Amino acid sequence: MKYRKLEGTDLTVPQYVLGTGDYASNVPADIARDLLKTYVDCGGTMLDTSHYYGSFLVGGRSLSECLVGDFLQENHLREQVLISTKGCCYATNKPYEKRMTPAFLRSDLTESLRNLHTDYIDFYWLHQDDPSQPVGAILEELNRCVEEGKIRYFGCSNWKIERILEADAYAEAHGLRKFSANQVMLNMAYPNMTAVDELIQTWLTPGMRKYHERTQRPVFAYCSQASGFFYNCFKDDYMENIGYSYSRKYFYNSESLRRAKQALRLSKQSGMTLQDIVLGYMLAQPFPVLPIVGPQRPDEMKSTLESAQVPLTQEQIDFIFDI
């Protein structure tokens, strides 16, 4: 596992962040614990979760956060592992209730601290946005949480570039800390934007890409492997297997298929695995990127963490994108 100082912070972060969104819900708790152990044993030091993940199953409490918190406490790992969690996501039983307010922020953070058995969060994210809410009050509350020692750094997830720029301007005008990073969907596929918008998620748009190139603000990339699209899209059962439904919904289209064919050709020509190529693309971006990965088995975990030790070259990227 490679490590580096996260730009704009004093955090030393691993090359790959482990996403735990399905832990203790779609991924049974015993398997999730095996995955966490494998990640840590391989040198992994940053776990990404959310106040929302798994909360739809038991009274609004995040099963993912609870399992991660228990694992870290039982194995005395809190000081060795960075916790990344999120708040202010809409509630599953109230999908149209906007929750991007200082009050919900404070409430969600308090519950996350309890779930995770910790006094502080290393990186706290606003999981969604509500553009009708003044950005100033939200930033003021985040900065208060930093001053109180409850969070070390904070960022946004699924915010439009216009709102990020608005937040930057407010922070500069009022002498406040800005977002330290952006958590957004980014991978080598071409997204089906209707599906992305329906889930109230945000793709790294051209405007957002230019922003990150200019500011060098880090991106934490979720769906970094396109939910396995490049590894599975040519399988005989791809269109029928329910296990591939997520990647079909978000990434199955003619352009993604074309890129997959090019990636397969590059793999045969270069000797790189498809995983080397998919993750090597993430590491080749002209701004700092931390791919969030979510292997479902311990052997997948090991192969993922051993992949893409070097970024793709621009020539290789141009070959895949046919530029």
N, C-alpha and C positions, 0 to 999 in steps of 0.2 A: 504494500500500500504506500502510495506517495502522499506527501503532505505539503502544505504551503500556508503562509500567512494570508488570511483573507483580507483583500484590499480594503482599506478604510477602517479596519478593526484591529484588535490585538489577538484575535482568535487564530489558532493554528488548526486548519481543517484538513480532512482527508480528501483524496481524489474523488471518492464516491460517498454520497450521503445515503443512508438506508431509509427508504420510505416504509412506514409501518401502517399504512392506512387500513389494510384488511385484517390486521392482527387481532385475534380473539373474536372476530366476526366471521368473515369468509375464510380466513386461515385459522384453523383450530389452535387453541392456546398452546398445546404441547409442541406443535410444529413451529409456531411462532417463536417459542422460547429457543428451539433448536436453531432457528434462523438467526436470532439475536446473538446466540453464543458463537455461531460460526462467523458472523460478521466481526464480532469483537476479537475472536481468536485470530482472525486474519488481519487484525490491525485497524479495523474500523472504529471511528471515534465520534460519529455524529449521527443521531437518530432524528428523523422527521416524523411528527405526528400532528394531531389536531384535537381540539376540544370537541369537534364534530365527529371524528372517525369512530364508528361503532355506536354512537350515541342514540341511534334510532332503535336499538334493541332493548335497552334497559333504562327506562326513566330518565333519559337525557344525559346519562353519564358516559363518557368516552371509554369504550372498552380498550381501544388502542393505547390511550394514555395510561390507563390503569395497569395494563400488562407491562408496558415499558417501565413505568414507575416501580412496579413490584420487582421486575427483573433487575433493575439497577440497584435497588435497595438490598435485595437478597444477596447479590454478588458484590456489594460494596464498590460499585463502579461509578457512582455519581461524579466524582472528581476527575475521572478518566474519560468520561463521555460527555459530549456537548448535546444539549437538548434543544431541538427546534420544534416549536409547536405553534398552533394558530388559534385565533378566536374570531368572533363576530360573523360566523357563517349562519345562514338561515337555518331554522329548525325544520327537520323533516316533516313534522306534523303541522307546521305552519310555514309552508314554502314561500308564501308571499309576504311574510313579516320581515321587514328589513331590520337588521341587527347591528348596523355599523354606527354605533353611538358610543359616547364615553361610558355610559352606564353599563351597556352590554360588554364593552371591552373590559371594564373592571371586574364585572361578575364572572366572565369567562376565564379571565386570568386567575382569579382567586380559586376557581374550581380546578383549573389545570394544575396549579401549584399543589393542591391537595391530591389530585389523581397521581401526580408524578412524584410525590413524596420529596419535594424539594422546596427551598426557600427562594429560588431564582430560576429564571429561564435564560439560557444563553442567547437564543435568537427567537424573538416573538414576532409573529406575522398577523396581519389583518387578512383574514381568509377570503373575504369578499369586499365589495364596496357598495355604497349607496350615494350616488352623486348628488342627491338632494340634501345630504348632510354637509354642513360647513366643515371644510378640511381642518381649519384652525383648531377647533375644539378637540378633534381627534389627536392631532399632533401634540397639543398641550397635555392631554392625558397620558399619551405614551411617554413624553418627557418626564412627567411626574413619576411614572412607574420606574423609569431609569434612576431618577434621583432617590427613590425609596429603596433601590437595590433589588427590586422584583424582577427586572429584566436587564440584560446587559446591552443588547442591540435589538433593533426592530426593523421590519420591512413590510412590504405590501405583497399581496398575492391576488391575481385576477383584477387588478386595477388597470384602467385604460391609461394610455400615455398622457392624455390631457390632464387627468387627475394627479398623476405623478408629478407633472410639471407644476401644477397648482400647489401641491404639497411642498415641493422644493422652494417655490417662491415664498410661501408663507414662512417656512423655517428660516430662510435667509433674512427675511424682513424682521423677524422677531427673535433672532439669535437662538434658535432651537436646533436640536439635533435632527438631521434628516433621516429618511429611510436609508439603511445601510445596504440593502439589496432588494431584489425583485424576484419573487417566485412565480414562474409562468410556464406554460406548456411550450416545450421546444424539443424538436427531434428532427430526424432526416426525412420524415414523410411529409406529404402535403395534406393539411387537415381538411376535413369536411366542416366548414365554418358554421353551418346551420346547427350541427350537433354540438360544436363547441359552445356556441352562444346559448343554446338551450340549457346547458348545464351551468350557465353563468361562469364560464371559465374564459381565460384570455390566452390567445396565441401570441407569440413574439412577432408582432406586426413589423412592416418595414420602418415605420416611424419610431417604434420602440427600439428596433435594432440600431438605428442611427443614434438614438439617445444613449444606448449603452456603449457604443463605439466612442462617442464623444466624452462621456463621463467616466468610463471604465468602471461603472458600478456593477458589482457582481450579479449574476443571474443564477438562481437555484432552479434547475430545469426539471419539472415533473413530466412524466410520460417520456422520459429521455430515450427509451428504446421503442417508442411507439406501441407500447403494450404488446411487444413481440411480433409486430406486423411483418418485419423483414425476415424473421425466422420461420414464420408459419404461413405466409400468404400463398405459397405455391403447393401446400399440402392438399391431398385429395379431399379431405374433409373440412377444409377451411371455411367454406360457405355454409356448412350445416352444424358444425361443432359449436355448442353454446359457449365453450371455453374461449372462443375467439370472437365473441359477439362485440366486446368492447372495441377491439382493434378494427373490426369491420365497420362499426358505427362511426368511428372518428377518423379512420385513415384509409379505408378501402375506396380507391378511385383510380382512374386511369393514370394520373400523374404519379401517385405513390407506387403503383405497379411498375411503371416505367423505371422509376428510381431503384426499385427492388431488383429489377432485371440487371440494371447497370451495376448495382452493388454486388450481385452474384458473379457477374463477369469480372469485376475487379478482384473479387475473392479468388477466383480461379487463376487469374493472371499473377497476383501478388503473393499468394499463399497466406494472406490474412484471413482470419475467420470473419463471418458476417458480424459477429459481436465486436471484433476489433474495429471493423469499419463503422458500425453504427455509433459506438462510443468514441472512436477516434474522431469522428465528425464533431461531436460535442466538444472535445478538447481543443479543436482547431479554430474555434470562434475567435474573432478579433477583440474579445472582451472576456473577463473572467467568467467561467461557467463551472458550476458544481452540479453534475448530473445526480439526480435522485433516482436510485435504482430500487427495484422491488422483486428480487428473485423469490420463487415460491418453494424451492427445495434447497437444502444445504449444498448439494453438488452444483446447482445453478449459481448459488452465492459465490462459491469458490471460483468458478469459471468467469463470472462477471468481474470480480475484484482483480482477477489476473489479466483481464482484457485491456486492450488499448493502452499500452504503456507509452505510445507516442501518438501525437495527433496526426490526422490525415494531412497530406500536402495539399496545396491549392490545386495542383494538377489533378489529384485524385478526386477532390471535391467537384471540380469542373467536369470530370468524366462522368460522375454520378448524376449531376444536374444537367449534363449535356449543354454546357455553356461554351 
